[in-house]
Amino acid sequence: MKNFVPTERTKVRRKPDRGSYDRELIYSILDEAFVCQVAFIDNGLPVVVPTNYVRVGDKLFLHGSTASRLMKTLASGAPFCLNVTLLDGIVCAPSATGHSVNYRSVVVMGKAEVVEGETAKLAAMRDFVEYVIRGRWATVLPPTEQELKGTLVLAVPLVEASAKVRAGFAVNDEKDYSAPGWTGVIPMKWVSQPPVPDPRGNPAISAPANIQHYSRPQ
Ligand SMILES: Cc1cc2nc3c(=O)[nH]c(=O)nc-3n(C[C@H](O)[C@H](O)[C@H](O)COP(=O)(O)OP(=O)(O)OC[C@H]3O[C@@H](n4cnc5c(N)ncnc54)[C@H](O)[C@@H]3O)c2cc1C
């Protein structure tokens, strides 16, 4: 698997030792999440909008209503930038300014392509469901023709991407450790809680293992 090549835009300048273009690392961060923040320019002003994504091979797919500004802007070929962040910990340092967070994050720059055709759109919809909960597609109603018509599916080729990772303790000087405050890391993890059944659901259907024991990545 070829790594990403840093470009003028994706070259990590601030703390470059934390930057990476390792494709495997970038994909592992992307695959642990499924929500990204997409930044684009609307009427000359910057906007950031959160949305779901799915990674399939060397592409990210986004989907949304044909009425969505985000979808319409990206479908027009406008350049955008998206971010995915995993918060791994809160770093308690002896000094106020030494505090930090541990994280793994990815920035992707690009332009989207509209996914045309019912078969390709349906395949992408299936990927969306399966990426979030593997094994779910077979148990749900597929999108209707009308629902597919009202949905824009966009493909984002993963060409320009960077990762940045911080791990470990504070980077304070030894002398700072005379401060009275506790120092260390509070690890953070994005985990599912026990599933809550919909009161309108069929009580005879209990949550299967892929829902009972849900974890990321799928
Ligand atoms: C959860 C979290 C909290 C953070 N908190 C702070 C904070 O409080 N203060 C602070 O200054 N910084 C913080 N950062 C780091 C921040 O994301 C930037 O890396 C940093 O501020 C430098 O910004 P810059 O525009 O000067 O980066 P530059 O190094 O100039 O960015 C150049 C290019 O490097 C890549 N890049 C930069 N940052 C990232 C990233 N985080 N992930 C992937 N690619 C990246 C992008 O492609 C970007 O276009 C935090 C990051 C995360 C994930």
The ligand as a MOL file (V3000), in Angstrom:
LIG
                    3D

  0  0  0     0  0            999 V3000
M  V30 BEGIN CTAB
M  V30 COUNTS 53 58 0 0 0
M  V30 BEGIN ATOM
M  V30 1 C -8.3020 16.9310 19.5520 0
M  V30 2 C -7.2510 17.9190 19.1360 0
M  V30 3 C -7.0030 19.0220 19.9180 0
M  V30 4 C -6.0360 19.9370 19.5530 0
M  V30 5 N -5.8440 21.0360 20.3400 0
M  V30 6 C -5.0030 21.9860 19.9320 0
M  V30 7 C -4.8670 23.2010 20.6700 0
M  V30 8 O -5.5200 23.4110 21.6870 0
M  V30 9 N -4.0040 24.1300 20.2060 0
M  V30 10 C -3.2900 23.9410 19.0600 0
M  V30 11 O -2.5480 24.8380 18.6450 0
M  V30 12 N -3.3790 22.8050 18.3420 0
M  V30 13 C -4.2150 21.8450 18.7580 0
M  V30 14 N -4.3450 20.6940 18.0230 0
M  V30 15 C -3.4670 20.5140 16.8630 0
M  V30 16 C -4.0990 21.2020 15.6490 0
M  V30 17 O -4.9410 20.2570 15.0000 0
M  V30 18 C -3.0710 21.6770 14.6290 0
M  V30 19 O -2.2620 20.5970 14.2090 0
M  V30 20 C -2.1880 22.8000 15.1730 0
M  V30 21 O -2.9500 23.8280 15.7670 0
M  V30 22 C -1.3710 23.4130 14.0510 0
M  V30 23 O -2.2290 24.0570 13.1300 0
M  V30 24 P -1.6250 24.6960 11.8310 0
M  V30 25 O -2.7500 25.1770 10.9940 0
M  V30 26 O -0.5440 25.6680 12.2190 0
M  V30 27 O -0.9710 23.3940 11.1870 0
M  V30 28 P 0.0240 23.1960 10.0190 0
M  V30 29 O 1.1170 22.3090 10.4940 0
M  V30 30 O 0.4000 24.5030 9.3620 0
M  V30 31 O -0.9230 22.3910 9.0400 0
M  V30 32 C -0.5020 22.0790 7.7230 0
M  V30 33 C -1.1980 20.8290 7.2840 0
M  V30 34 O -0.8300 19.7670 8.1840 0
M  V30 35 C -1.9220 18.8740 8.3390 0
M  V30 36 N -2.4080 18.8960 9.7360 0
M  V30 37 C -2.2920 19.8760 10.6600 0
M  V30 38 N -2.8880 19.5130 11.8010 0
M  V30 39 C -3.4160 18.2890 11.5950 0
M  V30 40 C -4.1550 17.4010 12.3930 0
M  V30 41 N -4.4810 17.6880 13.6720 0
M  V30 42 N -4.5280 16.2100 11.8580 0
M  V30 43 C -4.1950 15.8630 10.5890 0
M  V30 44 N -3.4890 16.6820 9.7740 0
M  V30 45 C -3.0950 17.8810 10.2880 0
M  V30 46 C -3.0480 19.3880 7.4260 0
M  V30 47 O -2.9790 18.7600 6.1700 0
M  V30 48 C -2.7060 20.8630 7.3370 0
M  V30 49 O -3.2860 21.4750 6.2050 0
M  V30 50 C -5.2810 19.7500 18.3700 0
M  V30 51 C -5.5450 18.6340 17.5650 0
M  V30 52 C -6.5130 17.7410 17.9390 0
M  V30 53 C -6.7780 16.5580 17.0470 0
M  V30 END ATOM
M  V30 BEGIN BOND
M  V30 1 1 1 2
M  V30 2 1 2 3
M  V30 3 2 2 52
M  V30 4 2 3 4
M  V30 5 1 4 5
M  V30 6 1 4 50
M  V30 7 2 5 6
M  V30 8 1 6 7
M  V30 9 1 6 13
M  V30 10 2 7 8
M  V30 11 1 7 9
M  V30 12 1 9 10
M  V30 13 2 10 11
M  V30 14 1 10 12
M  V30 15 2 12 13
M  V30 16 1 13 14
M  V30 17 1 14 15
M  V30 18 1 14 50
M  V30 19 1 15 16
M  V30 20 1 16 17
M  V30 21 1 16 18
M  V30 22 1 18 19
M  V30 23 1 18 20
M  V30 24 1 20 21
M  V30 25 1 20 22
M  V30 26 1 22 23
M  V30 27 1 23 24
M  V30 28 2 24 25
M  V30 29 1 24 26
M  V30 30 1 24 27
M  V30 31 1 27 28
M  V30 32 2 28 29
M  V30 33 1 28 30
M  V30 34 1 28 31
M  V30 35 1 31 32
M  V30 36 1 32 33
M  V30 37 1 33 34
M  V30 38 1 33 48
M  V30 39 1 34 35
M  V30 40 1 35 36
M  V30 41 1 35 46
M  V30 42 1 36 37
M  V30 43 1 36 45
M  V30 44 2 37 38
M  V30 45 1 38 39
M  V30 46 1 39 40
M  V30 47 2 39 45
M  V30 48 1 40 41
M  V30 49 2 40 42
M  V30 50 1 42 43
M  V30 51 2 43 44
M  V30 52 1 44 45
M  V30 53 1 46 47
M  V30 54 1 46 48
M  V30 55 1 48 49
M  V30 56 2 50 51
M  V30 57 1 51 52
M  V30 58 1 52 53
M  V30 END BOND
M  V30 END CTAB
M  END
